[in-house]
Amino acid sequence: MKQLVSSWVEAELKGYRNTLGGAIKELNEECGMSINYSRLSEWRRGLYTPSPKVIAFMLFRVYPWALLKVGIQASSAQLDGLEDLILDMKMVDGNRQVDLA
């Protein structure tokens, strides 16, 4: 899990141009939790493992960025297909979202 957490941080900072604080805030909002920088650091060092809900959210954010990083330009339909294979997706107000329940 250390690699996923590190990749998520890199994707948020470099891929999505998010701040670490903004990324943690979004993670907290999406997953219904309240983690801070120190918990993220513990996950990155492998001291603790994120919950399945957090892992699903991180995968959702990481895999489009990871594909681009290795030179694969996936279409929206291809990304949607990958999401459906890997994650439990739902429609909310006409938008696809990870079902973290």
C-alpha positions in Angstrom: 0.0 0.0 0.0 2.9 2.3 0.5 3.4 2.6 -3.3 -0.3 3.4 -3.9 -0.3 6.1 -1.2 2.9 7.7 -2.6 1.5 7.5 -6.1 -1.7 9.1 -4.9 0.3 12.0 -3.4 2.3 12.4 -6.6 -0.8 12.3 -8.8 -2.6 14.9 -6.7 0.4 17.2 -6.6 1.7 16.8 -10.2 -1.2 15.4 -12.1 -4.1 17.3 -10.7 -2.1 20.3 -9.5 -3.7 20.0 -6.0 -2.0 21.0 -2.8 -1.4 18.2 -0.2 -3.9 20.0 2.1 -6.5 20.1 -0.7 -6.0 16.5 -1.5 -6.4 15.4 2.1 -9.5 17.6 2.4 -11.0 16.0 -0.7 -10.1 12.5 0.6 -11.8 13.3 3.9 -14.9 14.7 2.2 -15.3 11.8 -0.2 -14.5 9.1 2.3 -16.4 10.6 5.3 -13.4 10.7 7.5 -11.0 13.1 9.2 -7.3 12.2 8.5 -4.4 14.6 8.8 -0.9 14.9 7.5 0.5 12.6 10.2 -1.9 9.7 9.3 -1.0 10.2 5.6 2.7 10.0 6.5 2.1 6.8 8.5 0.4 5.3 5.4 3.3 6.3 3.2 5.8 4.7 5.6 3.7 1.5 5.8 3.0 1.8 9.5 -0.7 1.5 8.9 -2.9 0.5 5.9 -5.6 2.7 4.6 -9.2 1.4 4.8 -10.7 -0.2 1.7 -12.7 3.0 1.2 -9.6 5.1 1.0 -7.8 2.5 -1.2 -10.7 2.7 -3.7 -10.7 6.5 -3.7 -6.9 6.6 -4.2 -7.1 4.0 -7.1 -9.8 6.2 -8.7 -7.6 9.2 -8.6 -4.3 7.4 -9.5 -5.0 5.2 -12.4 -5.8 7.9 -15.0 -2.7 9.8 -14.0 -0.6 6.6 -14.0 -1.7 5.8 -17.6 -0.7 9.2 -18.8 2.6 9.0 -16.9 3.5 5.8 -18.9 2.4 7.3 -22.2 -1.0 5.8 -22.6 -3.7 8.3 -23.6 -7.0 6.6 -22.7 -10.3 7.9 -24.0 -13.1 8.8 -21.5 -14.9 5.6 -22.6 -11.8 3.5 -21.9 -11.3 5.2 -18.5 -15.0 4.5 -17.7 -14.5 0.9 -18.6 -11.5 0.6 -16.3 -13.4 2.2 -13.5 -16.3 -0.3 -14.0 -13.8 -3.2 -13.8 -11.9 -2.0 -10.8 -14.3 0.0 -8.7 -18.0 0.0 -7.8 -19.4 3.1 -9.6 -22.6 4.9 -9.2 -24.3 7.9 -10.9 -24.9 11.0 -8.8 -26.6 14.0 -10.5 -25.5 12.6 -13.9 -21.9 12.2 -12.8 -20.0 8.9 -12.3 -18.6 8.6 -8.7 -16.9 5.8 -6.8 -19.4 4.1 -4.5 -17.4 4.0 -1.3 -20.1 2.5 0.9 
